[in-house]
């Protein structure tokens, strides 16, 4: 009896093994059929990836162009501002230099007004004065017209008022010290006497 039971167990195990082998063979056969079908149909498209958002090239180009134009405008403004500062500095330095030379001009004018009998000395002072006036002309320095002109507080410094019936109202009748301008800038006001 014992052998009969063993025999039944062995047959059940063989049947189970045969059934498992049949299932495995069916699964392999099914996989092979799917692979063959895939090869015959050609490559299957892969699952579509989500598309990246399209770049707006025109907007990017417009933004870069705008940035370039702003940068160019900033540079142009900087260049103009720097040039204006250099010009103003040059004019200020020139005015200060001329202001330092004005006492020399005044002394030469006094020497010429005094007069002398020494012709060589007088000629030397005249030549020096002419040379200084030539330098002033080259620098753009002009003498302020005073005598006979209407009084202008932006160019004249009135140090005395007199009553003179022959002169007009607020007219400069005498100049004590010559004034000078460089362009529109007054380097030194003319010291004058104003009538009426």
Secondary structure, DSSP 8 states (H G I E B T S, - for coil): -HHHHHHHHHHHHHHHHHHHHHHHHHHHHHHHHHHHHHHHH---------------HHHHHHHHHHHHHHHHHHHHHHHHHHHHHHHHHHHHHHHHHHHHHHHHHHHHHHHHHH--S-HHHHHHHHHHHHHHHHHHHHHTEEE---TTSB--TTTEEEEEEE--TTS-TTEEEEEEE--EEETTEEEE-EEEEEE-
